[in-house]
Amino acid sequence: MAKQKAGFWFDPLCPWAWMTSRWILEVEKVRDIEVEWNLFSLAYLNRDKDVSAEYREKLARSWHCTRVIAAAQSEKGSAITLPLYTAISSRIHLQKMEVGEALFKEALVEVGLAPELAGAMSNESFDAAIIESHERGIKMVGNDVGTPIIAIGDVAFFGPVISPAPKGEEAGKLWDGVVGVASYPGFFEIKRSRNVGPIFD
């Protein structure tokens, strides 16, 4: 039986996407799925929105992260996406490193790439590839969402937003529920207010 195909769109800066990505990696251990990892850009999503100067500065770092990954993809193909995402975002969310050249150099070396690729953080020529990936995700779910986006076959949605990320069979049971709602064409949304922040352990 063929593996179930799933797509995952992430911005490396988003702690909620990071949580969901760690969950779906757990799902891969207990369910027969294959995940394709795709870039999403919070900077591009919010390009025309009235946001604070502080958030605008954060969005600049979104471009930096996604450009480095896009540069690595252009050199090594899509297989590098998950390892480099993990290397970059673990430093952002777990080690609390400042997003910048030093972080990118460390992450690139960790996955066996040249540290000089960190220079791509300021190279706008990679933006077209990032936007193309971003738009593929948005086309499936509409403009009213952020990251993460998960696709199961031809059906995609924002979320799930979870904290902490479940492990083992608990992760598998959540996946089964996600597959269940995705199987109903008229399903659009379940939501409640968050009462905890990202729990990374």
N, C-alpha and C positions, 0 to 999 in steps of 0.2 A: 504494500500500500504506500502511495506517495506521501511524502511529508506535507503537512499543511503549511501553505505559504503565508507569511505575515510580513507586513512592512512597518517600519518604525521611523518616524521623523523626529529629530531632536535638535535643539540648540544647546551647545555645550555649557552655556551659562545658566541654563534653567535647572534649579535644584529638583523641581518636580519631574521633569523629564529624566533626570538622573535616577531618581527613585524608581520610576516606572521601568527604565531600562534594566535596572538590577533585578527587578521582578521578572521581566521577560527572559532574562538569562537563566533564572531559576526554572521558569516554565520549560525551557529547552531541555532541562535535565529529566523532566517527568512527563512530557508530552512530545509527540513526534511532530515538531514544528521546525521550520527554517525561516529565519528572520533576515530580511534585507534592510540594511541601515542607510538612512537618508538624511541629508542636511536640511534643517529648517532655520530660518533667520528671523529672530525677534527684531533685529534692526530693520530688515526689509519690511516686515509686517507693520511696524510702527512708524514707517518713514514719513507719513503725512499726518501723523497724530500729534496733538498738542500735549506733550509730556514735559515733565520737569527737567531742568538742566542736569540734575543728578542722574536721572534715568537715561537721558540722552547720552551722557558720558558712558553709562553702562552699555548702551546699545553699540557704541563704537567698539567696545571690547567683544561684542557678539561677532562683528565683522572680522576682527582679528582671529578669533578662534576658528570660525568657519573657513576663512581663507587658508589657514594652515592645513586644515583637513582636506580642503579641495585641492591644494597643491600636492599633498601626499597621494590623493586619489589619482591625480593626473600622472604621477610617477609610478605608482604601484598598483593601481586598480582599486576596485571597490572592497577587496578583502582587507585593506588596511584601515577601513573606516572604523569598525568597532574597536580594534586594539588602540588606535590613536584617540578615539573618543574617550575610552576608559583612562588612558594615560593622562590626557588633558583634564578631564572633568574630575577625576579623583584628586588631582592637585588643587583644583578650584574649590570643590565642595568638602573634601575630607581634610586636606592639608592646609587649606585656607591660604594658598599662595596667591600673590597678586598676579593678575592676568597680564602677561607681557612676555618679552623675548626670552627671559631666563626660564620661565615656566615651559614655554614651547620647546626650547632646546632640550631640556630634561626629558620631556615627553617624547620627542622625536628620537632621541638616543635610546630611550627605553624600548621602542618598537623597532629599532634597527635602521632608522633613517638618519640622514645627515642633519646635524644641528643647524646648518645653514638654511634649511627650509623654513626656519623660523622667520626669515625675512619676508616670507609670503604674507605675513600679517598685515602688511601695508600695501600689498599688490592688488589693486582693484581689478586686474585682468581676470581674477578668479571669481569675481562677483556674478558673472553671467551663469556659471555652472551652479553656484549656490542658489541663485534665483530660480533657475530651471528646476532644481530639486524641490525647493520650497513650493513652487507653484504646482508641481505634481501632487504634493500633499494637500494643498489648499483646494485644488480642483475637486478632490474627493470629498471634502468636508464642508466647504464654504468658508467665508471670510470672518466669521464670528468666533474663531478659536485661536488657540496658541499651540504650544507644544507641551506634552507629546501628542503626536497623532499616531494611531495604530490602524493598519489596514489588515483585514482578513479577507483574502480574495479581492473582490471588487467593492467591498463595503469598508468604509473607514470612519473614524470618529476621533474626537479629542478625548484623551485620557487612556486608561483610568488614572485619576490622581489619587495616590495612595501614600500612606506613611504609618508605619515603616513598610518596607517591601517584604511581602510574605515569602517564605522559603519552603522548599520541599513540596509535599502534596498540597499544602495550603495554597501555594502559588499555582499549582495545577488546577485546583478547584476554582480559583478566581478566573483563570483563563477559560475554563469550561463555561462559566457564566458570561464572560465577554463574548465567546463564540455563540452562545445561545441568543443573546440580544442582537448580535450582528446578523443572525439568520432570519430575523423578522424585518421585512422591508419597511414597515411603518414605525420602527423604533427610532427615536431621535435623541432622547436625553433623560438622564437621571442625575440629580444633583442635590447636594446639601452643603451647608456652610462648613468650612474647615475649622476645626477647633484645636489642631496641632500643626506644628511646622514640620519640615522634613526631618525624619529620624533616620540617621544614616547608618546606625550599627546593624 
